[in-house]
Amino acid sequence: MTRWPQVDFGHTSYDAAFVKGDVYGVAADSVHSTKRPLQIAIAGAGGVTQAKWIPAIRNLQTRGEPITVSAIADPRLDVANKAALLTGAEAFDTVKHLLELHRPDLLLVLTADSAHVTVATQAIERDIACLVEKPISRSFQEAAALARLAERQSTLLAAVANKRFSPPYAMAKALVSDGALKSAPTLFTGKFTLGYPYVDLLEGGTVHLLDLVQWFMGPVAKLHARAVKRDDGGIESATVSFSFKSGAIGSIMTSASAMSFKPWERVEIVGRNAFLVVDDQFETTLYDDEMGPAKSWRPTIPNTLMMDEAFGGYAGLLENVLDAIRGIAPLASSGLEGAATIGLIEAIYRSLSQDRDIDVAAEGLVP
Ligand SMILES: NC(=O)c1ccc[n+]([C@@H]2O[C@H](COP(=O)([O-])OP(=O)(O)OC[C@H]3O[C@@H](n4cnc5c(N)ncnc54)[C@H](O)[C@@H]3O)[C@@H](O)[C@H]2O)c1
């Protein structure tokens, strides 16, 4: 492996910093500024909206992306008003009311999980594209039905899979695509931990890892899960073993009894006499030479433009969805893929309750 893929993770580009003297990379550039202007509306104005998505929108605007936020709806009107103030948008107390007065090019569905499908359905029925936070729904049937509705209507439905756009994972994916593993992936192992059950372990947290499982390895054929339960019946820790349609195998462990702020996430992907590790969504290391050195890549933290919205993958994901709406890029994370991840969660619950292998396609858990 001699060439390291070029993956943008929010740093100023070399050309901007050292040739053009544009240290922050904010000068107008023809790639962004000549794109078709688009209007975004937002459903749900809570934590993830204010901490991740509005900063991601700002990030893209600062880099010249011609987008505006026209409207925000949240039944907590004080919260809607605050988010509206941050974006210059109009605030509404319901999405229905918002959609009566606005026709955005994209609705970001960032509500509590229970409202995702209802809200996205209202938009899709009006042929308005949606990007829906994870989990697209807690019910596989509902998630699959939403994805099928969007397909029937030919309306764009994207599922939040922000880790795909987080640079350490994007780097690993680019390395796999470039043949760095010397074969297709043969084995996947992954770890995801929450220190405390502040969100549901599978739907709230592990859903990200399950998306990565499928992104790197392709469709799951069968899985088998085992768990340790808390006193209230919730899952404290679980392991899941997979066989993939490709013939590869894999396993993950996920736990709410480890820690969140100490080592918390790790993915290893093995090919043939070569493997990749992504540690804590931070460092990507390629081991591809018995006698030579490992090659590792990690960011320079103090770089002025290294921001969470880029490093967390939110800005990259949003830019992809906007470009897909414009018809200038293929959609990277579809509603069908989001529904497939929920199918895996349902298969894990089924395997736990019946202690058996689940063939996900045979049991109707593929959208
Ligand atoms: N991608 C990630 O890494 C990530 C991180 C955190 C949260 N999330 C997801 O984002 C979503 C929101 O999470 P949060 O942490 O911001 O929660 P939150 O509770 O802070 O905010 C959710 C907001 O949705 C509003 N809401 C509920 N029903 C609504 C409806 N019908 N119409 C409009 N607004 C409605 C609530 O009033 C609340 O303000 C959840 O689905 C969560 O799983 C994803």
Ligand as a Chemical Component Dictionary entry (heavy atoms), coordinates in Angstrom:
data_LIG
# 
_chem_comp.id                   LIG 
_chem_comp.type                 NON-POLYMER 
_chem_comp.pdbx_formal_charge   0 
_chem_comp.three_letter_code    LIG 
# 
loop_
_chem_comp_atom.comp_id 
_chem_comp_atom.atom_id 
_chem_comp_atom.alt_atom_id 
_chem_comp_atom.type_symbol 
_chem_comp_atom.charge 
_chem_comp_atom.model_Cartn_x 
_chem_comp_atom.model_Cartn_y 
_chem_comp_atom.model_Cartn_z 
_chem_comp_atom.pdbx_ordinal 
LIG N1  N1  N 0  -26.960 10.509 14.669 1  
LIG C1  C1  C 0  -26.661 10.530 15.952 2  
LIG O1  O1  O 0  -25.554 10.212 16.350 3  
LIG C2  C2  C 0  -27.704 10.963 16.931 4  
LIG C3  C3  C 0  -27.330 11.548 18.147 5  
LIG C4  C4  C 0  -28.336 11.939 19.035 6  
LIG C5  C5  C 0  -29.674 11.739 18.697 7  
LIG N2  N2  N 1  -30.006 11.143 17.521 8  
LIG C6  C6  C 0  -31.423 10.935 17.147 9  
LIG O2  O2  O 0  -32.005 12.214 16.901 10 
LIG C7  C7  C 0  -33.371 12.232 17.325 11 
LIG C8  C8  C 0  -33.568 13.383 18.314 12 
LIG O3  O3  O 0  -32.739 13.181 19.420 13 
LIG P1  P1  P 0  -32.413 14.365 20.446 14 
LIG O4  O4  O 0  -31.289 13.900 21.268 15 
LIG O5  O5  O -1 -32.318 15.662 19.719 16 
LIG O6  O6  O 0  -33.751 14.339 21.319 17 
LIG P2  P2  P 0  -34.450 15.580 22.081 18 
LIG O7  O7  O 0  -35.424 14.965 22.999 19 
LIG O8  O8  O 0  -33.428 16.521 22.593 20 
LIG O9  O9  O 0  -35.230 16.334 20.903 21 
LIG C9  C9  C 0  -36.290 15.749 20.196 22 
LIG C10 C10 C 0  -37.266 16.874 19.861 23 
LIG O10 O10 O 0  -38.287 16.353 19.012 24 
LIG C11 C11 C 0  -39.460 17.072 19.331 25 
LIG N3  N3  N 0  -40.621 16.382 18.780 26 
LIG C12 C12 C 0  -41.263 15.286 19.283 27 
LIG N4  N4  N 0  -42.314 14.987 18.477 28 
LIG C13 C13 C 0  -42.306 15.887 17.458 29 
LIG C14 C14 C 0  -43.128 16.084 16.324 30 
LIG N5  N5  N 0  -44.170 15.304 16.049 31 
LIG N6  N6  N 0  -42.841 17.121 15.478 32 
LIG C15 C15 C 0  -41.786 17.925 15.722 33 
LIG N7  N7  N 0  -40.970 17.787 16.801 34 
LIG C16 C16 C 0  -41.221 16.767 17.653 35 
LIG C17 C17 C 0  -39.439 17.144 20.849 36 
LIG O11 O11 O 0  -40.310 18.131 21.358 37 
LIG C18 C18 C 0  -37.978 17.452 21.095 38 
LIG O12 O12 O 0  -37.723 18.846 21.170 39 
LIG C19 C19 C 0  -33.648 10.853 17.924 40 
LIG O13 O13 O 0  -34.253 10.055 16.942 41 
LIG C20 C20 C 0  -32.260 10.307 18.254 42 
LIG O14 O14 O 0  -32.176 8.882  18.172 43 
LIG C21 C21 C 0  -29.045 10.775 16.636 44 
# 
loop_
_chem_comp_bond.comp_id 
_chem_comp_bond.atom_id_1 
_chem_comp_bond.atom_id_2 
_chem_comp_bond.value_order 
_chem_comp_bond.pdbx_ordinal 
LIG N1  C1  SING 1  
LIG C1  O1  DOUB 2  
LIG C1  C2  SING 3  
LIG C2  C3  SING 4  
LIG C2  C21 DOUB 5  
LIG C3  C4  DOUB 6  
LIG C4  C5  SING 7  
LIG C5  N2  DOUB 8  
LIG N2  C6  SING 9  
LIG N2  C21 SING 10 
LIG C6  O2  SING 11 
LIG C6  C20 SING 12 
LIG O2  C7  SING 13 
LIG C7  C8  SING 14 
LIG C7  C19 SING 15 
LIG C8  O3  SING 16 
LIG O3  P1  SING 17 
LIG P1  O4  DOUB 18 
LIG P1  O5  SING 19 
LIG P1  O6  SING 20 
LIG O6  P2  SING 21 
LIG P2  O7  DOUB 22 
LIG P2  O8  SING 23 
LIG P2  O9  SING 24 
LIG O9  C9  SING 25 
LIG C9  C10 SING 26 
LIG C10 O10 SING 27 
LIG C10 C18 SING 28 
LIG O10 C11 SING 29 
LIG C11 N3  SING 30 
LIG C11 C17 SING 31 
LIG N3  C12 SING 32 
LIG N3  C16 SING 33 
LIG C12 N4  DOUB 34 
LIG N4  C13 SING 35 
LIG C13 C14 SING 36 
LIG C13 C16 DOUB 37 
LIG C14 N5  SING 38 
LIG C14 N6  DOUB 39 
LIG N6  C15 SING 40 
LIG C15 N7  DOUB 41 
LIG N7  C16 SING 42 
LIG C17 O11 SING 43 
LIG C17 C18 SING 44 
LIG C18 O12 SING 45 
LIG C19 O13 SING 46 
LIG C19 C20 SING 47 
LIG C20 O14 SING 48 
# 
